[in-house]
Amino acid sequence: MQQFIARRLLDAIFVVLGVSFVVFIMVHLSGDPVLLMLPLDASQQQVDEFRHRLGFDRPLLAQYLRFLTGAARGDFGMSLRFNQPALRLVAERFPATAELALVSLALAAGFGVPAGVIAAVGRGRGWDVGIRVLALVGQAVPIFWLGIMLILLFGERFRILPTSGTGTWRHLVLPAVSLAAYSAASISRLQRSAMLEVLGREYVMTARAKGLRNLTVITKHALRNALIPVVTVIGLQMGTLLGGAIITETIFAWPGVGRLSLQAIQSRDYVLVQASVFVVATVFVLINLVVDILYAVLDPRIRYE
C-alpha cells in the first residue's frame, strides 16, 4: 500500500505540472495584459518598459521556469489586477468554494445514493420510473438555467431565501442545490445500475435463500459492493464541483475561487489564473488518490502490491 501511495503521489506531481504548463501556454495565447493595464494613449516606450518590469518580454519557457521556481516556494507572484500575492487571494477565496462544493456533494450523495437503491430494489415500479425521470431531468437542465429559476422562484417570488452573497446557511441553499442537481442525477443513475448488477449475484441470492431479511441483504451484502463504482464518481464529482463552480458562483455572487478565476481571465491576469488552476488541480489530484485508497476499505479483495 505504501508503495502504491508513493507511486500515485509521483504520478500526481507530473499531472499537476502538465496541467500548469498547458494553462500557462493557453493564457499567454489569449493576449497581452499590458495593453489592458496601461492607458490607451500610452507610448510604445512605456509599454515596453512596463512589459520588461513584469518580465513578459522573456521567452515563454523562461517565464514558466520562473513560475515553477516560485510555486515551489509558495510564491506565485503578484496579481496584476489586485496587486496582491496571488496565492493569498486564492487562499482567501478557497474556503468559500470548498464549503459550497462539500455541501453540494453532500446533497448530491444524500439524494443520489438512496434514490438509486430505492429505484433498483423497486425496479419497474412507480418510484423507479419517477426517480429515473428526475435523474434524466437533472442531467438535462443547464446549471445556469436552474440557478436563475431558483432565484426567480425562491428569491423574487416567495422571498424566502437570499440570492447572493454569504453570511448564513440560508445564503448557501440556492447555490448548493443548483450545483448539486447534476451530480445527484449522475450518482442516482450509477447507483441504480450498480445495485441491479449486485442484486443478481449468487451471494445475494444465497443470502435471501438463508432467510435473511430483505433490508439486511440490501444494506449488508449488496450496498457495500455496489458503492465501489459510486465512490469513484463521488470523488470525481468533488473535483469537478471545486473546479467547475464558476457559473454557480457568478450567478449567486458567491465569493469563491471560481468567480475569482473568471475575473482573472477577463482581465488577463496570468499570475492569478495560474495560481487558481494550480491549487484546484492539486486538490483534484489528491482527491483521486484518496478515492483509490478507499477502494481497499470498501472491498477487502482489492489489494495494491
MOTA-V231656 format. One line per field, one symbol per residue. ss: DSSP state (a for helix, b for strand, c for the rest). phi: phi as a letter, one per 20 degrees, with the letter a starting at -180 (. if undefined). burial: + if it has 24 or more other C-alpha atoms within 12 Angstrom, else -. A space follows every 10 residues. Layout:
ss: ???
phi: ???
burial: ???
This chain:
ss: caaaaaaaaa aaaaaaaaaa aaaaaaaaac cccaaaaccc cccaaaaaaa aaaaccccca aaaaaaaaaa aacccccbcc ccccbaaaaa aaaaaaaaaa aaaaaaaaaa aaaaaaaaaa accccaaaaa aaaaaaaaaa ccaaaaaaaa aaaaaaaccc ccccccccaa aaaaaaaaaa aaaaaaaaaa aaaaaaaaac caaaaaaaac cccaaaaaaa aaaaaaaaaa aaaaaaaaaa aaaccaaaaa acccccaaaa aaaaaaccca aaaaaaaaaa aaaaaaaaaa aaaaaaaacc ccccc
phi: .fffffffff ffffffffff fffgffffef qefffeedff efffffffff fffeneeefg ffffffffff ffendeneff eelcgfffff ffefgfffff ffffffffff efffffffff fdgnefffff ffffffffee ffffffffff fffeeefeld cfdbmcqcff fefffffffe gfffffffff fffffffffe ffffffffff nffffffffe defffffgff fgffffffff ffedefffff felefdffff ffffffeleg ffffffffff ffffffffff ffffgfffcf fecde
burial: -------+-- -+---++-++ +-++--++-- -+++------ ------+--+ -----+---- --++--++-- +---++++++ +---++++++ +-++-+++++ ++++++++++ ++++++++++ +------+-- ++-++--++- --++-+++-+ +--------- ++++++---- ++++++++++ ++++++++++ ++++++-++- ---+------ ------+++- ++++++++++ ++++++++++ ++++++++++ ++++++++++ +++++-++++ ++++++++++ ++++++++++ +++++--+-- -----
